[in-house]
Amino acid sequence: MDVQQARRQLEEMLAELDKSLATLSNQRPESEGHGTPGDADAGLDLADHARATALLEVAQEQRRQVLEALQRIENGTYGLCVSCGAPLPEGRLEAKPEAARCLSCQAKLEAGR
């Protein structure tokens, strides 16, 4: 993947993530106002809050990965595995331009979690 093309794609991803994060950060589950509050309502509110929190965490992590990929472009190390230094396959970068590791190193990282 051409580095300039990757930069454009990553910058577009960053803009979309920033929009999503702003929306998710401003969403607050309603805790009152419709009907009589009860255990079921409290449970739904808790589930909505947990879902919003999980989505926010995923978006924040993806944003971090995109920023790190942009930094690798600046450093001249984009497209190289941050663990072993091997070139990342073109297909991997096309599918996931923020990828930091080759599939082998990524699998080792995930197995260690």
C-alpha positions as a Markdown table, in Angstrom:
| # | Residue | x | y | z |
|---|---|---|---|---|
| 1 | Met | 0.0 | 0.0 | 0.0 |
| 2 | Asp | 1.3 | 3.4 | -0.9 |
| 3 | Val | 2.2 | 5.4 | 2.2 |
| 4 | Gln | 0.3 | 8.5 | 1.1 |
| 5 | Gln | -2.8 | 6.4 | 0.4 |
| 6 | Ala | -2.4 | 4.8 | 3.8 |
| 7 | Arg | -2.1 | 8.3 | 5.4 |
| 8 | Arg | -5.3 | 9.5 | 3.7 |
| 9 | Gln | -7.2 | 6.3 | 4.8 |
| 10 | Leu | -5.9 | 6.6 | 8.4 |
| 11 | Glu | -6.8 | 10.3 | 8.6 |
| 12 | Glu | -10.3 | 9.5 | 7.3 |
| 13 | Met | -10.6 | 6.7 | 9.9 |
| 14 | Leu | -9.5 | 9.1 | 12.6 |
| 15 | Ala | -12.1 | 11.7 | 11.6 |
| 16 | Glu | -14.9 | 9.1 | 11.7 |
| 17 | Leu | -13.7 | 7.8 | 15.1 |
| 18 | Asp | -13.6 | 11.3 | 16.5 |
| 19 | Lys | -17.3 | 11.7 | 15.3 |
| 20 | Ser | -18.2 | 8.4 | 16.9 |
| 21 | Leu | -16.4 | 9.2 | 20.1 |
| 22 | Ala | -18.2 | 12.6 | 20.4 |
| 23 | Thr | -21.5 | 11.0 | 19.8 |
| 24 | Leu | -20.9 | 8.1 | 22.3 |
| 25 | Ser | -19.5 | 10.5 | 24.9 |
| 26 | Asn | -22.6 | 12.7 | 24.7 |
| 27 | Gln | -25.1 | 9.7 | 25.0 |
| 28 | Arg | -26.5 | 9.2 | 28.5 |
| 29 | Pro | -29.0 | 6.5 | 29.1 |
| 30 | Glu | -32.2 | 8.0 | 30.4 |
| 31 | Ser | -32.7 | 7.0 | 34.0 |
| 32 | Glu | -36.1 | 8.6 | 34.5 |
| 33 | Gly | -38.9 | 10.3 | 32.7 |
| 34 | His | -40.9 | 7.4 | 31.1 |
| 35 | Gly | -43.3 | 5.5 | 33.2 |
| 36 | Thr | -42.7 | 4.4 | 36.7 |
| 37 | Pro | -39.1 | 3.7 | 37.6 |
| 38 | Gly | -38.6 | 0.1 | 38.7 |
| 39 | Asp | -36.1 | -2.7 | 38.8 |
| 40 | Ala | -36.7 | -3.5 | 35.1 |
| 41 | Asp | -36.0 | 0.1 | 34.1 |
| 42 | Ala | -32.9 | 0.2 | 36.3 |
| 43 | Gly | -31.7 | -3.0 | 34.7 |
| 44 | Leu | -32.2 | -1.6 | 31.2 |
| 45 | Asp | -30.4 | 1.6 | 32.1 |
| 46 | Leu | -27.5 | -0.4 | 33.4 |
| 47 | Ala | -27.4 | -2.5 | 30.2 |
| 48 | Asp | -27.5 | 0.6 | 28.1 |
| 49 | His | -24.7 | 2.3 | 30.1 |
| 50 | Ala | -22.6 | -0.9 | 29.9 |
| 51 | Arg | -23.1 | -1.1 | 26.1 |
| 52 | Ala | -22.3 | 2.6 | 25.6 |
| 53 | Thr | -19.2 | 2.2 | 27.8 |
| 54 | Ala | -18.0 | -0.9 | 25.8 |
| 55 | Leu | -18.5 | 0.9 | 22.5 |
| 56 | Leu | -16.6 | 3.9 | 23.8 |
| 57 | Glu | -13.7 | 1.8 | 24.9 |
| 58 | Val | -13.5 | 0.0 | 21.6 |
| 59 | Ala | -13.5 | 3.3 | 19.6 |
| 60 | Gln | -10.9 | 4.8 | 21.9 |
| 61 | Glu | -8.6 | 1.7 | 21.4 |
| 62 | Gln | -9.1 | 1.9 | 17.6 |
| 63 | Arg | -8.3 | 5.6 | 17.7 |
| 64 | Arg | -5.1 | 4.9 | 19.6 |
| 65 | Gln | -4.1 | 2.4 | 17.0 |
| 66 | Val | -4.8 | 4.8 | 14.1 |
| 67 | Leu | -2.7 | 7.5 | 15.8 |
| 68 | Glu | 0.1 | 5.1 | 16.3 |
| 69 | Ala | 0.0 | 4.1 | 12.6 |
| 70 | Leu | 0.1 | 7.7 | 11.6 |
| 71 | Gln | 3.2 | 8.1 | 13.9 |
| 72 | Arg | 4.8 | 5.1 | 12.2 |
| 73 | Ile | 4.3 | 6.9 | 8.9 |
| 74 | Glu | 6.0 | 10.0 | 10.2 |
| 75 | Asn | 8.9 | 7.8 | 11.6 |
| 76 | Gly | 9.3 | 5.9 | 8.4 |
| 77 | Thr | 8.5 | 2.6 | 10.0 |
| 78 | Tyr | 4.9 | 2.1 | 8.6 |
| 79 | Gly | 4.4 | -1.3 | 7.1 |
| 80 | Leu | 7.0 | -3.0 | 9.3 |
| 81 | Cys | 6.0 | -5.2 | 12.3 |
| 82 | Val | 6.6 | -3.4 | 15.5 |
| 83 | Ser | 7.6 | -6.7 | 17.2 |
| 84 | Cys | 9.9 | -8.5 | 14.7 |
| 85 | Gly | 10.5 | -5.8 | 12.0 |
| 86 | Ala | 9.3 | -7.9 | 9.1 |
| 87 | Pro | 7.3 | -6.2 | 6.3 |
| 88 | Leu | 3.6 | -6.5 | 6.8 |
| 89 | Pro | 1.8 | -8.2 | 3.9 |
| 90 | Glu | 0.1 | -5.7 | 1.5 |
| 91 | Gly | -3.2 | -7.4 | 2.0 |
| 92 | Arg | -3.0 | -7.0 | 5.7 |
| 93 | Leu | -2.4 | -3.2 | 5.4 |
| 94 | Glu | -5.2 | -2.9 | 2.9 |
| 95 | Ala | -7.6 | -4.7 | 5.2 |
| 96 | Lys | -6.4 | -3.0 | 8.4 |
| 97 | Pro | -4.2 | 0.0 | 7.7 |
| 98 | Glu | -3.6 | 0.6 | 11.4 |
| 99 | Ala | -2.1 | -2.9 | 11.8 |
| 100 | Ala | 1.1 | -2.8 | 13.8 |
| 101 | Arg | 2.2 | -6.5 | 13.7 |
| 102 | Cys | 2.5 | -9.3 | 11.3 |
| 103 | Leu | 0.0 | -12.1 | 11.7 |
| 104 | Ser | 2.5 | -14.3 | 13.6 |
| 105 | Cys | 3.4 | -11.7 | 16.1 |
| 106 | Gln | -0.2 | -10.6 | 16.5 |
| 107 | Ala | -1.2 | -14.2 | 17.2 |
| 108 | Lys | 1.5 | -14.5 | 19.9 |
| 109 | Leu | 0.4 | -11.2 | 21.5 |
| 110 | Glu | -3.2 | -12.3 | 21.6 |
| 111 | Ala | -2.3 | -15.8 | 23.0 |
| 112 | Gly | -0.4 | -14.1 | 25.8 |
| 113 | Arg | -3.4 | -12.1 | 26.9 |
